[in-house]
């Protein structure tokens, strides 16, 4: 049976964790998710009661693990937990569960059954149902159009917090990623495509969290700097391709 790690990166989420983890466990235990799984709470240096809550949940449930990372950054949390994972597929989702879990079996199935290397939730797919502000919709569409124009990419939504990667691809791509924060997702996808990995987009239902921790101004600046760094540096040049990774 295919094995899956589901990583939940968190920072100061003592209120959300007691709701999210039982909800996620219940869903993963249903017959509609026919894989062996583990949930990993990746705590990015929280300063509230998140460590205590994460350890409590890990002690209560044998299929939940708590990992403390002594520095902030979603990319940092995913690098550490994904690279250390023994599972065949590694994945992550946001702690607020903004993306409807009904899309998760298709996300994992794209890798486990269809042979893709990465699978990502796309809020911009025609079949997706999305509730979000006009400002964030415009920013998201503009950002993804910029990526397409700059890197000739095929994916439509770089930033949705709902992704899965085969362990083999993760072990190859992650050491090449420089960013440890929000740009991590974009860098992962650009590198994956440039190296020849197959990426599948899965339509999702997504509702914006009004309590989001994302700061638009600083995130936009970070993203633009990241795109410029990749465009000038082209770190995929000279790196082994997906074909070499499979041989």
Secondary structure, DSSP 8 states (H G I E B T S, - for coil): --EEEEEEEESS-HHHHHHHHHHHHHHHTSTTS-SEEEEEEEEES--SSHHHHHHHHHHH-TTEEEEEESS--HHHHHHHHHHH--SSEEEEE-TT--B-GGGHHHHHHHHHTT--SEEEEETTSTT-EEE--HHHHHHHHHHHHHHHHHH----S-S--SEEEEEHHHHHHHGGG----STTHHHHHHHHHHHTT--EEEEE-EEE--TT----HHHHHHHHHHHHHHHHHH-TTTTS--HHHHH-
